[in-house]
Amino acid sequence: MVVSILIGASYFLLWALAIIISVDYNIPEFRKSYGYSCWQNLYGLMISLLIFHLFASFINKQKNKLPWGILAGIIVMLLLSVGQQQWLKLGTQIGTYPVIEKEMMTRGYMIRGIIYLLYGIAYFTSIKLLLHVVQLKNRNNRLQLEKKTAELNYLKSQTNPHFLFNTLNNLYSLAEERSELTAGAILRLSDILRFMLYESTAPCISIGKEIKIIREYIELEKMRYDQSLVITIKEEVDDESQLLPPLLLIPLVENAFKHGVSETINNPFITLNLRVSQRRLYFEVENSKSRKDTSDELKERIGLGNLRRQLDLLFADYKLEIRNTENSFMVALFIKLDSYAKV
């Protein structure tokens, strides 16, 4: 309602200023027509408010809108004709402007008055429709953003339990063997849990923290294997304080352990290559695999599938490539960090 009054007031002031600028206010005829125009504009404002806040609201609630719409149209026409005459007479009675001369009440003059009022209604309608379109667009954008955020949170909620499940399995194996490494593994797990509780929910973390959590995870996984597993880590990061979404890189490492090395019989290896330079990130993870696995189908497990969807939501410019050869499985991720879309 307030917006509608402001729209009407803007139209009222627009006409008032136009008349003042175009005509000398000191001319007696103008002073008479000026009051007349302002009084007529006020009537047009009231009709516009009536159309949009009474008729439109009432008709929208009806199941059969056509007859009610026709009735509303008839009422509006009566208001524009008979109603306008009575309104103008009221203006003279309360002294808004001098008494209307007979030539101002002729049929032609009243028709021009109706057209004048229709200009005001058209102005009012145009602004209302424009505002409605803007509101709908903002509402759709807000809904899309909420949907995007909810989907991303859902993907994160899938990643975290998946990550913890594997780690707890490792600890269980160590506890069964009564290994001296159990205490150190629990300490590392507590660090990971602290990270997941207090930092993984943030929109972004530093690359340095992501690297640290990857190293903690690798140390936990190494406890499951003997010295035959060779893990090579290469890092070239120009600035570890650069930001990226948390737990974005670790699914690649997790995938290497779960679906690669765990199935390898001889000479298992994992090679990690991380380069970050000029706001461009490249992360490559290659792992050995069993020669029995000769399938050409590149299946994306839960971890990689969730990662790809998160990348779709978070970055406008990225590439996730998967290469499956006879002896190894490699996943390469390229991200232009400046293409991050804040969610």
C-alpha positions as CSV (number, residue, x, y, z in Angstrom):
1,M,0.0,0.0,0.0
2,V,2.8,2.4,0.9
3,V,4.5,1.7,-2.4
4,S,1.3,2.4,-4.3
5,I,0.8,5.7,-2.5
6,L,4.4,6.7,-3.4
7,I,3.8,5.8,-7.1
8,G,0.7,7.9,-7.1
9,A,2.4,10.8,-5.3
10,S,5.2,10.7,-7.9
11,Y,2.7,10.9,-10.8
12,F,0.9,13.8,-8.9
13,L,4.2,15.7,-8.4
14,L,5.3,15.0,-12.0
15,W,2.2,16.7,-13.4
16,A,2.3,19.5,-10.9
17,L,6.0,20.3,-11.8
18,A,5.3,20.0,-15.5
19,I,2.5,22.5,-15.3
20,I,4.5,25.0,-13.2
21,I,7.5,24.8,-15.5
22,S,5.4,25.2,-18.7
23,V,3.0,28.0,-17.6
24,D,3.4,31.2,-15.7
25,Y,1.7,30.8,-12.3
26,N,0.9,34.5,-12.1
27,I,-1.6,34.2,-14.9
28,P,-5.1,34.0,-13.3
29,E,-6.3,31.4,-15.8
30,F,-3.5,29.1,-14.9
31,R,-4.1,29.4,-11.2
32,K,-7.6,28.2,-11.8
33,S,-6.5,25.3,-14.1
34,Y,-3.6,24.4,-11.8
35,G,-5.9,23.7,-8.8
36,Y,-8.3,21.9,-11.1
37,S,-5.4,19.6,-12.5
38,C,-4.1,18.8,-9.0
39,W,-7.6,17.9,-7.8
40,Q,-8.2,15.7,-10.8
41,N,-4.8,14.0,-10.3
42,L,-5.8,13.2,-6.7
43,Y,-9.0,11.5,-8.0
44,G,-6.9,9.5,-10.4
45,L,-4.6,8.4,-7.6
46,M,-7.6,7.2,-5.6
47,I,-9.0,5.2,-8.5
48,S,-5.6,3.6,-9.1
49,L,-5.4,2.5,-5.4
50,L,-9.0,1.2,-5.7
51,I,-8.2,-0.8,-8.8
52,F,-5.0,-2.4,-7.4
53,H,-5.8,-2.8,-3.7
54,L,-9.5,-3.6,-3.7
55,F,-10.7,-4.8,-7.1
56,A,-7.6,-6.8,-8.0
57,S,-7.3,-8.4,-4.6
58,F,-10.9,-9.3,-4.5
59,I,-11.1,-10.7,-8.0
60,N,-7.9,-12.8,-7.5
61,K,-9.7,-14.7,-4.7
62,Q,-12.7,-15.6,-6.8
63,K,-12.9,-18.9,-8.7
64,N,-14.8,-17.4,-11.6
65,K,-12.9,-14.2,-12.3
66,L,-14.5,-13.1,-15.6
67,P,-17.9,-11.8,-14.4
68,W,-16.3,-10.1,-11.4
69,G,-13.7,-8.5,-13.8
70,I,-16.5,-7.2,-16.0
71,L,-18.4,-5.8,-13.0
72,A,-15.2,-4.1,-11.8
73,G,-14.6,-2.6,-15.3
74,I,-18.2,-1.2,-15.3
75,I,-17.6,0.4,-11.9
76,V,-14.3,1.9,-13.0
77,M,-16.0,3.4,-16.1
78,L,-18.7,4.9,-13.9
79,L,-16.1,6.3,-11.5
80,L,-14.3,7.8,-14.5
81,S,-17.4,9.5,-15.9
82,V,-20.1,10.2,-13.3
83,G,-17.7,9.9,-10.4
84,Q,-15.4,12.5,-12.0
85,Q,-18.2,15.0,-12.4
86,Q,-19.2,14.7,-8.7
87,W,-15.5,14.9,-7.7
88,L,-15.0,18.1,-9.6
89,K,-18.1,19.7,-8.1
90,L,-16.9,18.7,-4.7
91,G,-13.6,20.5,-5.4
92,T,-15.5,23.8,-6.1
93,Q,-17.6,23.4,-3.0
94,I,-14.7,23.1,-0.6
95,G,-12.8,25.9,-2.4
96,T,-10.0,23.8,-4.0
97,Y,-10.4,26.0,-7.2
98,P,-12.9,28.5,-8.5
99,V,-16.4,27.5,-9.6
100,I,-16.3,25.4,-12.8
101,E,-17.5,27.2,-15.8
102,K,-20.2,25.6,-18.0
103,E,-17.8,25.0,-20.8
104,M,-15.7,22.9,-18.5
105,M,-18.6,20.5,-17.9
106,T,-19.3,19.7,-21.6
107,R,-19.2,16.2,-22.9
108,G,-16.0,16.8,-24.9
109,Y,-14.3,18.3,-21.9
110,M,-15.3,15.4,-19.7
111,I,-14.0,12.9,-22.2
112,R,-10.7,14.7,-22.2
113,G,-10.8,14.5,-18.5
114,I,-11.4,10.7,-18.6
115,I,-8.4,10.3,-21.0
116,Y,-6.3,12.4,-18.6
117,L,-7.3,10.1,-15.8
118,L,-6.5,7.1,-17.9
119,Y,-3.0,8.4,-18.4
120,G,-2.5,8.4,-14.7
121,I,-3.9,4.9,-14.3
122,A,-1.6,3.7,-17.1
123,Y,1.4,5.3,-15.4
124,F,0.4,3.7,-12.1
125,T,-0.1,0.3,-13.8
126,S,3.3,0.5,-15.6
127,I,5.2,1.2,-12.4
128,K,3.4,-1.5,-10.5
129,L,4.0,-4.1,-13.2
130,L,7.7,-3.1,-13.3
131,L,8.1,-3.4,-9.6
132,H,6.2,-6.7,-9.7
133,V,8.6,-8.1,-12.3
134,V,11.6,-6.9,-10.2
135,Q,10.2,-8.5,-7.1
136,L,9.6,-11.8,-8.9
137,K,13.1,-11.8,-10.3
138,N,14.6,-11.1,-6.9
139,R,12.4,-13.8,-5.4
140,N,13.5,-16.4,-8.0
141,N,17.1,-15.5,-7.4
142,R,16.7,-15.9,-3.7
143,L,15.0,-19.3,-4.2
144,Q,17.8,-20.4,-6.5
145,L,20.4,-19.3,-4.0
146,E,18.6,-21.1,-1.1
147,K,18.3,-24.2,-3.3
148,K,21.9,-24.1,-4.2
149,T,23.0,-23.6,-0.6
150,A,20.8,-26.5,0.6
151,E,22.2,-28.8,-2.1
152,L,25.7,-27.9,-1.2
153,N,25.1,-28.5,2.5
154,Y,23.6,-31.9,1.6
155,L,26.6,-32.9,-0.4
156,K,28.9,-31.8,2.5
157,S,26.8,-33.9,4.9
158,Q,27.4,-36.9,2.7
159,T,31.1,-36.3,2.4
160,N,31.8,-35.9,6.2
161,P,30.3,-39.2,7.4
162,H,31.9,-41.0,4.4
163,F,35.2,-39.6,5.5
164,L,34.7,-40.6,9.2
165,F,33.5,-44.0,8.4
166,N,36.7,-45.0,6.6
167,T,38.8,-43.5,9.4
168,L,36.9,-45.3,12.2
169,N,37.4,-48.6,10.2
170,N,41.1,-48.0,10.3
171,L,41.2,-47.4,14.0
172,Y,39.1,-50.5,14.6
173,S,41.7,-52.6,12.8
174,L,44.5,-51.1,14.8
175,A,42.7,-51.6,18.1
176,E,42.1,-55.3,17.2
177,E,45.9,-55.7,16.7
178,R,46.6,-53.8,19.9
179,S,49.0,-51.7,18.0
180,E,51.1,-49.0,19.6
181,L,50.1,-46.7,16.9
182,T,46.5,-46.6,18.1
183,A,47.0,-43.6,20.5
184,G,48.7,-41.5,17.7
185,A,45.9,-42.5,15.3
186,I,43.2,-41.4,17.8
187,L,45.0,-38.0,18.3
188,R,45.1,-37.5,14.5
189,L,41.4,-38.4,14.4
190,S,40.6,-35.9,17.1
191,D,42.4,-33.2,15.0
192,I,40.3,-34.2,12.0
193,L,37.1,-34.1,14.0
194,R,38.0,-30.7,15.4
195,F,38.5,-29.5,11.9
196,M,35.2,-30.9,10.6
197,L,33.2,-29.5,13.6
198,Y,34.7,-26.0,13.7
199,E,36.2,-25.2,10.3
200,S,34.6,-27.4,7.6
201,T,31.3,-25.6,8.0
202,A,32.9,-22.3,7.0
203,P,32.4,-21.2,3.3
204,C,36.2,-21.2,2.8
205,I,39.5,-22.1,4.5
206,S,43.1,-21.5,3.7
207,I,44.8,-23.9,1.3
208,G,47.4,-24.5,4.1
209,K,44.7,-25.9,6.3
210,E,43.4,-28.1,3.6
211,I,46.9,-29.5,3.0
212,K,47.3,-30.1,6.7
213,I,44.1,-32.2,6.9
214,I,45.1,-34.2,3.8
215,R,48.4,-35.0,5.5
216,E,46.6,-36.1,8.7
217,Y,44.3,-38.3,6.7
218,I,47.2,-39.9,4.8
219,E,49.0,-40.7,8.0
220,L,45.9,-42.4,9.3
221,E,45.6,-44.4,6.1
222,K,49.2,-45.5,6.0
223,M,48.8,-47.4,9.2
224,R,46.8,-50.0,7.3
225,Y,49.6,-50.8,5.0
226,D,53.2,-52.1,5.3
227,Q,56.3,-50.4,4.0
228,S,55.5,-51.6,0.4
229,L,53.1,-48.6,0.0
230,V,54.9,-45.7,-1.6
231,I,53.3,-42.3,-1.1
232,T,54.8,-39.3,-2.9
233,I,53.6,-35.8,-2.2
234,K,54.7,-32.8,-4.3
235,E,53.6,-29.3,-3.4
236,E,54.2,-26.0,-5.2
237,V,52.0,-23.4,-3.5
238,D,52.8,-19.7,-3.9
239,D,50.5,-18.6,-1.1
240,E,49.0,-21.0,1.4
241,S,46.7,-18.3,2.8
242,Q,44.6,-18.4,-0.4
243,L,41.1,-19.6,0.2
244,L,39.0,-22.5,-1.1
245,P,36.0,-24.4,0.1
246,P,36.8,-26.9,2.9
247,L,37.2,-30.7,2.1
248,L,37.3,-30.0,-1.6
249,L,40.5,-31.9,-2.3
250,I,40.4,-34.8,0.2
251,P,37.8,-36.8,-1.8
252,L,40.5,-37.4,-4.4
253,V,42.9,-38.7,-1.9
254,E,40.2,-40.8,-0.2
255,N,39.2,-42.3,-3.6
256,A,42.9,-43.3,-4.2
257,F,43.0,-45.3,-1.0
258,K,39.6,-46.8,-1.1
259,H,39.3,-47.8,-4.7
260,G,42.9,-48.0,-5.8
261,V,45.5,-49.1,-3.3
262,S,43.1,-51.2,-1.4
263,E,42.7,-53.4,-4.4
264,T,46.3,-53.5,-5.4
265,I,48.4,-56.6,-4.7
266,N,51.9,-55.7,-5.8
267,N,53.9,-52.4,-5.6
268,P,51.1,-50.1,-4.5
269,F,51.7,-46.4,-4.8
270,I,49.9,-43.1,-4.6
271,T,51.3,-39.9,-6.1
272,L,49.9,-36.5,-5.2
273,N,50.9,-33.4,-7.1
274,L,49.5,-30.0,-5.9
275,R,50.4,-26.7,-7.7
276,V,48.8,-23.4,-6.8
277,S,50.1,-20.3,-8.8
278,Q,48.5,-17.1,-9.8
279,R,45.1,-18.1,-8.4
280,R,45.1,-21.3,-10.4
281,L,45.0,-24.7,-8.6
282,Y,46.0,-28.0,-10.1
283,F,45.7,-31.2,-8.1
284,E,46.6,-34.6,-9.5
285,V,46.2,-37.9,-7.7
286,E,47.4,-41.1,-9.3
287,N,47.3,-44.5,-7.7
288,S,48.1,-48.0,-8.6
289,K,45.4,-50.5,-9.2
290,S,44.9,-54.2,-9.6
291,R,45.6,-55.6,-13.1
292,K,42.5,-57.7,-12.8
293,D,40.5,-54.5,-13.2
294,T,40.4,-54.1,-16.9
295,S,37.1,-52.4,-17.2
296,D,37.0,-49.4,-19.5
297,E,34.0,-47.9,-17.7
298,L,35.0,-44.9,-15.6
299,K,32.7,-45.1,-12.6
300,E,32.4,-42.2,-10.3
301,R,31.9,-43.3,-6.7
302,I,30.1,-41.3,-4.1
303,G,33.2,-39.3,-3.2
304,L,34.0,-38.2,-6.8
305,G,30.4,-37.8,-7.8
306,N,29.7,-35.5,-4.8
307,L,32.9,-33.6,-5.6
308,R,31.9,-33.0,-9.2
309,R,28.5,-31.7,-8.1
310,Q,30.1,-29.4,-5.5
311,L,32.4,-28.0,-8.2
312,D,29.4,-27.3,-10.4
313,L,27.9,-25.3,-7.6
314,L,31.0,-23.5,-6.5
315,F,33.1,-22.7,-9.5
316,A,32.4,-21.3,-13.0
317,D,35.7,-22.4,-14.4
318,Y,37.0,-25.9,-13.5
319,K,38.0,-29.2,-15.1
320,L,37.8,-32.7,-13.5
321,E,39.5,-35.3,-15.6
322,I,39.7,-39.0,-15.0
323,R,42.2,-41.3,-16.8
324,N,42.0,-45.1,-16.4
325,T,45.0,-47.0,-17.7
326,E,46.1,-50.6,-17.4
327,N,48.2,-50.1,-14.3
328,S,47.0,-46.9,-12.7
329,F,44.0,-44.6,-12.1
330,M,44.5,-40.9,-12.2
331,V,42.2,-37.9,-11.4
332,A,43.3,-34.4,-12.2
333,L,41.5,-31.3,-11.0
334,F,42.0,-27.8,-12.3
335,I,40.3,-24.8,-10.7
336,K,40.5,-21.1,-11.5
337,L,40.0,-19.8,-7.9
338,D,38.8,-16.4,-9.1
339,S,35.7,-18.2,-10.6
340,Y,34.5,-19.1,-7.1
341,A,30.8,-18.2,-6.7
342,K,29.9,-17.2,-3.1
343,V,27.0,-19.3,-1.8
